Amino acid sequence: MLHPSSPFQLVVRHSLSLASRTAGAMHPLVTTLLSPLTTPSSPDGPAATPSGASLTLLTSVAVLLVALVVLDTMRRLIAWGTRLALRVVFWAAVVAVCAMVWERGLLETDKGLVVWVGRVWGWGAGLVDVWTRELRRWEEEERRKGPK
């Protein structure tokens, strides 16, 4: 990992090179965009003080960035929780099936799983029937209203 020709070091070197080139390419653009936001304090001095507009802009950008960071963190936390919940459900089902096989044997477990899958399949078919009936009702209601 620390060897100069290791894949990790190659990726780090490539990433740093890309970041350096991107920063170099963006510098003139950023300088051009930010130059009107400052007013010189003296005509002969290089020092500049920020104007009110630039402080407002910078504050707005900072608030926007903080909001984006918070929203991204929330998105990542929700994704992590969802993945965790799905993994727990999956492994709980695997453990339950293994416990059923251990307790009742393979043939009895197979019969029980077939019955259970049949019930779930029937429930799903009923759900599809309700959904399609409501869809048809909604489409008929829209057809009666006519074009707006």
Secondary structure, 3 states (H helix, E strand, C coil): CCCCCCHHHHHHHHHHHHHHHHHHHHHHHHHHHHHHHEEECCCCCCCEEECHHHHHHHHHHHHHHHHHHHHHHHHHHHHHHHHHHHHHHHHHHHHHHHHHHHHHCHHHHHHHHHHHHHHHHHHHHHHHHHHHHHHHHHHHHHHHHCCC
